[in-house]
Amino acid sequence: MIDEIIDEVNAEYELFRKYHGTPRLSKSEYDVTLSETSPNEAFSGVNLTKSYKGFKLGPISTELNFGEITAVIGENASGKTTLLKLISGGINPDEGERVYSGIDCSKEDWYCIKKKIGYLPQRIPSVKTSQIEDLILTSSTHDIWGKENDLMVMDVLLKLELIEHLSKSWNELSGGYHVRFALASLLVWRPKLLVLDEPFANLDPNARRFILSTIKGYSKSRQYPISIIISSQNIEEVESVVDKVIFVDEGRIIFNDYIEKIEEKFPFFVFEIKIGASKVFFENILALVDPDFLIIDEDLDIYTVRFSNKHNIDVLLQKLTSINVKIFYFRDISNSTKRFFI
């Protein structure tokens, strides 16, 4: 039976490709689906706390909206996984209130609520059945049947580029395709809230970018927008697609807002630079441009510098160029999540 299903999926895929070409959704194609309406709230938490022996998370208040991706970042053991479990309903808070206003369930009906929340843990469990059977069964357990089930399975297989891997067993798949199939088993039933706990561990950069592009497309869907919250150590790649950031440090919430507001929260500006000159020479130039400068870090001849005035960054670059000092690398991280880790 499973072989027949695989043959049918492959036949539909070949028919689609005959008339439309190989389906590969690019970032620009996903961007067309961006919703023009204001996002609606999927989840809100008010003064949530959770304590373990020697550790306390919160209090934290936050909102997650449909059509938005929120990133939870922080060092290891800072409380990221605890926060995701609180939001997904995996654990209960010691204090505070959770409201799933965008999920069509009564407040007390946890079975209904959890059935509409997709959770991908750090360690992905293996699939014992075939990949296609798992997708069909998972979709049907969420009341998606018949032709709609077929269409949902086909859609997620195409978008995650999994058609050619259907006949492989779980052990034959790479770690990257484990993540893709695990995501497919969640996306196939259109969750209202998708919680991803460190999904990119041990994945190569191309695999990470592909998955980020894919989940962004699902999040911004006009017809079925999803609220997505994701924790990751790959901050620079994740911040390219996220809307909001929650930075957790030893259980304390340092930042919890839209990513473009990072710069507004701090009274100083930070950049990275590598130049063809000595450190003493560079410090003299910095002192001329911004007397309040501070070299925060130095790694492989790349300086992380703090200025008190953003305009002075432009002045510095112009100054270095005018005296023919070569600039090998420059990045303004004033509005980047990277500044949280320096």
N, C-alpha and C positions, 0 to 999 in steps of 0.2 A: 504493500500500500504506500509506504513511504517513497519507494522508488518511483511509483506512478505520480505522486505529488511533485517530486523533484523534476520529473520529465515534463509535467504540465507547466511548472513554473518556468523551466528553461525554454519551453516552446513559446510561452507568452513573452518572455524576455526577448527571444530572437525575433518574434513578430514586431515587438515594439522597436527594436533596433533597426529592422528592415525599413521602417517608415520614418523613424525619427532620429536614427543614429544612436551611438552609444550614450546612454544617459549619464552624464557627469555634471552635477550641479556645482557651479563655481560660486565663489564668495559673492560676486556681483549679482548672480541669479538669485541667491538667497536674499540679498539686500532688497530686491524688488518686493519681497513679501512683507517688508516692515509695516507695522500698523501705524496709521496716522492718528488713531484715537488715543486718548489718555489711558495709561495702564490701569487695570483694576486690581485691587488687592486680593492676593491669594491667601496670604498668611500674615498674622501679626502676633508678636510676642511682647508682653509687657512685664518688665522687671523680672525676667527669668533668671533663676539661679540653680546651680547644681553643685553639691559638695561631695567630695570623696575624702579619704584620709589624707590630710595635708594639702588638699587642693580645692579651690573654689572657683567656679566659673560665674561671671556676672557680678551684679545684675546687668542684664542686657534687654533693651527694647528695640525691636526692629520690625520692618515690614518687607514682605516679598510680593512683587507685583507680576501679573501676567505680562508676558512679552519682555521680561527683563531677566538678565543673568546676574547673580550676585556671587562674588568670590569671597571665600573665607580664607585668610592667609595668616601665617604666624609660624614661629619655630615649632619643632617637634615638641609634643606634650604641652602645648600652650592652651589646649581646650577646643581645638577645631572639631574633632570627631564628636566630642560631647555635645557641642552646639548643634551639629547636624542631626544627632540622635534625638535631641530635644525637639527640633523642628519637625522631624519625620515621625515622631511619636514612638520611637524606639525605647525611650526612657521618659520618665516623668520628672518635671522640675520640683525642686524643694519648695520654691516660692514662685509666684508670678502666674500669668494667665496666657494661654495660647488660644487664638481664634483663627479658624479656617474659613473666613467669610466668603472666599471665592469657590469653596468646595460645597456642592449641593448636598449637604448632610446636616442633620441636627447636631447640635453641639455635643451631645452625650453619645452619639452613635460612632464609637471609635472603629467599629468594623467597617462601616461605610467610608469613614475618613481615610483609614489606612489603605483601603482598596483603591483610592484615587491618588495615592502618593507612591512614586517610584523611588526606590532606594538602591543605590549601587555601592556596596561596601568596598573597602580597600582590597580585601582578598575575595576574588570572584569565585563563587562555587562552580564546580565543573557540571557540565550538562550530561546526563546519563543517556538521554534519548538522542535521536538525530536532531540537527539544528532546525530543520523545517518543522518537525513534529513539535518541538518545544515552542516555536513561535505560534503555531496554529493553536495549540492547547492553551498557551498563556493568554492569547487574545480571546479565546472562547470563555475562559474563566472570568473575564471581565465583560461578559455578555455581548461579545461581538461575534456574530454568526454568519454563516452562508457566504454570499458574494462579498459582503462588507469585510468579512474576515479575510477572504482571498485578496481583496484589494489592499487592505492594511498591511498584510504580510508582504505582498509584492512591493508596495511603496517603500517600506523600511529596508527591504533587501536591496532595492535599487539605490536608495540614498546612501546606504552604508557600504555599497559595492560588495555585496556578499554572495551574489548569485553563483559565482565560480567556485565558491568554497562550501556549498551546501552538502556535497557528498563526502566531505572530510569528517573524520571523527574529532571529538574534542581534543584528544591528545595529538592529533596531527596539525592542529592550528597553532599559530604563533601567539605570543602574549597580546600583540596588537589586535588580532582577530578575536581573541577571547573577549577583549573589551568591546569590540564592535558588536559581537553577537549578544553580549550581556546588555548592551545599550538597546539593541534591536528588541530584545524581549521586554524591555520597559516601554519603548516608544510605540510598539505595535498596538498598545491598548490606550494610547492618548492619555497619559497621566496629567492631572492638573498641576501637580508639584513634583519636580524631579530633583532628587538629592544625590549628589555624586561626591563620594568621599575618596579623594586622591586617586582619580581614575587613570592618571598618566604615569604612574610609577613604572619605571623600566621600559617606557615606550620611547622610540626614536622621535626626533623632531618632526619628521614628515607625518608620522602617525598622530602625534599630538595636534598638529595643525589641522589635519583632516577631521578629527573628531570634534575639535572646537568649532570649525566651520559648520559641521553638521548640526551640532546642538544649537548653534546660533540660529540656523534656519528653522529648526523646530520651535525655538523660543519665540521667534518673531512672526510665526505663521499668522495670517489674517483670520483663518477659519478656526484653528485650534491652538491659540497661543499657550505656551507653557511657562510657568514660573520655575526657573532653574537656580539652584544654589550649589556651588562647587567649591571644594577645598583643593588646594594644589600648592606644590613647592615651585612649580614653573611659573613664577609670577609674571615675567615679562611676556610670555605667550598668552597667558590667561587674560591679562589686562587689556589685550588687544580686542577682546570680544565682550568683556563684562561691562555692566552698567553701574553696579554698586560694589563697594568693598567693605568687608568687616575685617579689621585687623585685631587679632587677639594676641595678647602678651601675658603669659602666666595667668590666664583666666580673666585678665582685665581687658575691657574693650577700649582700645586706643582710638580707633576710627571706625565710624559706621555711617556711611553716606555715599552719595554718588561720586564716581571716580574723578570727575572734573572739579570736585570741590576739595581735593586733597591739598592743593596749593593754598586755598583760602584758609585752611585750618592752622597753617604754620606761619610764623612771622619772619621766615628766612627762606632762601632759595638755594637749591643744591644742583650741582652739575658734575659730570665726570669729564676728564680731559687728559690727553697724553700729548706731550709736545717734545720737540727736539731741542731741549735746553736743560740746564742743570736745575736742581731743586732750589738752590740759593737764588739763582737768577729769577726763577718763576715766582718765588715768594716776594722778591722785590717788586716785580710787576704787579702782583696781587695787592700789595700794600698801597701802591700808587692808585689803583683803580677802586679798591674798597678797603679802607683801613680796618674794617671790622671782619675781614675775611678769617676763615678757619679751614685748615686742611683737615678734614675729618678722617680720611683714610688714604692709604697709598698701597696699591697692589699691582705688581708687574708694571711699574712706571705709570700707572693710571691713577691720577689724583682725584679724590672726591672732595669737592670744595664747597663751602657754605658762604654765600654772600647775603648781605642785609638788604640789597636792592636788586631787583630783577634786571633793571636797565643796565646795571653795571656788568652783567654777563655779556651783553652786546658790546659794551665799551671794551671789555677785555679782549674779545675776539678781534675787534678792529685794531686794537693796540698791537697784539701779537702779529697780525697780518702786516701791519705797517712797518714793523721792524724785521720782517722776513723770518719769523720763527715758525717752523713747520708744525702744523697741527695734525697729528696722526689720527686722533679720535676725539670726538666731542659728543656729549649727550646731556641735555637738560633733563634732570629727573625730578624737578620740583613738583610735577604733577603725576609722578609715577609711584606705584606701590613699592618700588625698590628702595625708596628713601626710608621706609619703615625699618629696614634691616641694616642700617648703617649707624 
